């Protein structure tokens, strides 16, 4: 299963990348990569969300919305 990315965006020191991948049951799963740092100091966290979506685009939109919400409230994904 390969993950497909939407357009990533950068805010301050964070690089946010929404991802979507096909699920074995036929739906799509949304994931979010939050990366900071450069080179050997890079730290990347990947979050996978529970809801399953009927389309690739809706999964990407959900992941992007979760990334924007995380920027406002970092404790939301803790």
C-alpha positions as CSV (number, residue, x, y, z in Angstrom):
1,X,0.0,0.0,0.0
2,X,1.5,3.3,-1.0
3,X,0.8,6.6,0.6
4,X,-0.2,9.5,-1.5
5,X,0.6,13.1,-0.3
6,X,-1.3,16.3,-0.8
7,X,0.6,19.6,-1.0
8,X,2.7,19.9,2.2
9,X,2.8,23.3,3.9
10,X,5.3,24.9,6.2
11,X,4.5,27.0,9.2
12,X,7.4,28.3,11.3
13,X,9.7,25.4,12.0
14,X,7.1,22.7,11.2
15,X,6.6,21.0,7.9
16,X,3.1,19.5,7.7
17,X,2.4,16.8,5.1
18,X,-1.2,15.3,4.8
19,X,-1.2,11.7,3.5
20,X,-3.8,9.2,2.3
21,X,-3.5,5.5,1.6
22,X,-5.9,2.8,0.3
23,X,-7.2,0.5,3.0
24,X,-7.6,-3.3,2.4
25,X,-11.4,-3.0,2.9
26,X,-11.6,-0.5,0.0
27,X,-11.7,2.8,1.8
28,X,-8.9,5.3,2.5
29,X,-7.0,6.1,5.6
30,X,-5.8,9.6,6.5
31,X,-2.3,10.2,8.0
32,X,-0.4,13.3,8.9
33,X,3.4,13.8,9.0
34,X,4.7,16.7,11.2
35,X,8.4,17.3,10.7
36,X,10.8,19.8,12.3
37,X,14.5,20.3,12.1
38,X,17.1,19.6,9.4
39,X,19.7,17.0,8.6
40,X,20.7,14.9,11.6
41,X,18.4,17.0,13.8
42,X,15.2,16.1,11.9
43,X,12.3,14.8,14.0
44,X,9.2,13.4,12.2
45,X,5.9,12.2,13.8
46,X,3.3,10.4,11.7
47,X,-0.3,10.2,13.0
48,X,-2.8,7.9,11.5
49,X,-6.5,8.6,12.1
50,X,-9.3,6.2,12.8
51,X,-12.1,7.3,10.5
52,X,-12.1,5.6,7.1
53,X,-13.0,7.7,4.1
54,X,-14.7,6.8,0.8
55,X,-12.4,8.9,-1.4
56,X,-8.7,9.8,-1.5
57,X,-9.5,13.5,-1.6
58,X,-11.7,13.4,1.5
59,X,-9.0,11.6,3.5
60,X,-6.4,14.2,2.4
61,X,-8.7,17.1,3.4
62,X,-9.3,15.5,6.8
63,X,-5.5,15.1,7.4
64,X,-4.8,18.7,6.3
65,X,-7.5,20.0,8.6
66,X,-6.0,18.0,11.5
67,X,-2.6,19.5,10.7
68,X,-4.0,23.1,10.8
69,X,-5.9,22.3,14.0
70,X,-2.6,20.9,15.5
71,X,-0.9,24.2,14.7
72,X,-3.5,26.0,16.8
73,X,-3.7,23.4,19.6
74,X,-0.6,21.1,19.7
75,X,-2.0,19.1,22.6
76,X,-4.8,17.9,20.3
77,X,-2.7,15.0,19.0
78,X,-1.0,14.2,22.2
